[in-house]
Amino acid sequence: WRYQEFLPLRAAKNRVSLGEGFTPLIEARQLALKLNVKKVWIKDEAQNPTGSFKDRGLSVAVSLAKELGIKKVAIPSAGNAGGSLSAYAARAGMEAHVFMPRDTPRANQVEAQKYGARLTLVDGLINDCGRLIAERKEAEGWFDVSTLKEPYRVEGKKTMGLEIAEQLDWKLPEVIIYPTGGGTGLIGMWKGFSELEEIGWIGSQRPRMVSVQAEGCAPIVRAYNEGKDKAEPWLNARTIASGLRVPQAVADFLMLRVIRESKGTALSVSDQEMVAEIDRVGRLEGLFFCPEGGAGVAALRGLRQRGWIKPNETVLIFNTASGLKYLDALSG
């Protein structure tokens, strides 16, 4: 809430916060040296209250729900969003309903339950969870906080872009690599940069925005490579990066627009590459990345080898959550 003037909440008394945001920007000197890049910054979102970047959007969404008098909220989640909503709903005195695929990491399931949420496990993927909420929300009186089914989560994610600008003294990096599932962060940052330019805090220079997905679930990458404006659903989605296992995103057209407007690109990486990069970053920089963060490093390595990223450029990558939430997947 450092940037509350940029956010849609009207009354400060309705703010529901656990101290999220303004996470550190860590210079990865050894990683930059190994990859022959001028500078690599890591935005470490693991240091948010529930251990992931989801806290940004859900703090704002729950605050607005409180301001609007809503008592019950519901969310489909591949993992981290469910725990985050549960925490903020508990803080606000709301009833939370979380729908997760049955094979969601156990840590995410337990977390949601410990915050008092009503957890429903579904035989299917996050899209199936979302469909069940859509079918029941009217009768149950739930406010659906699914990705971009409401306008507030993207406003919270926008603060990542505002922070990056401030932390880098209002000079944006040449490249931002972002692990993309539902895409609110990519869209929110782009919106934030536009707002900063409108008020004169930054110039017109923008980073090239890179979307990285898992080889086992890459609908945005496929649509980008085929020159399409919408992404076809990905069949049989599989990856250890639960946050990237989103076979069809509501905001696919917005993500593709951001990638193209920024002269960015989209690529996929394997689960094996993610795990290898988690190990490397741990040894080189002392940070325990989640698989989605590992995907960002793998994308950086691939784009550097391809020559798409130049040696004189500054690159920013995201660790979107703590690796501690993925112990089952990473120790298997």
Secondary structure, 3 states (H helix, E strand, C coil): CCCHHHCCCCCHHHCCCCCCCCCCEEECHHHHHHHCCCEEEEEEHHHCCCCECHHHHHHHHHHHHHHCCCCEEEEECCCHHHHHHHHHHHHHCCEEEEEEECCCCHHHHHHHHHCCCEEEEECCCHHHHHHHHHHHHHHHCCEECCCCCCCCHHHHHHHHHHHHHHHCCCCCCCEEEEECCCCHHHHHHHHHHHHHHHCCCCCCCCCEEEEEEECCECHHHHHHHCCCCCCCCCCCCCCCCHHHCCCCCCCHHHHHHHHHHCCCEEEEECHHHHHHHHHHHHHHHCCCECHHHHHHHHHHHHHHHHCCCCCCCEEEEEECEEHHHHHHHHHC
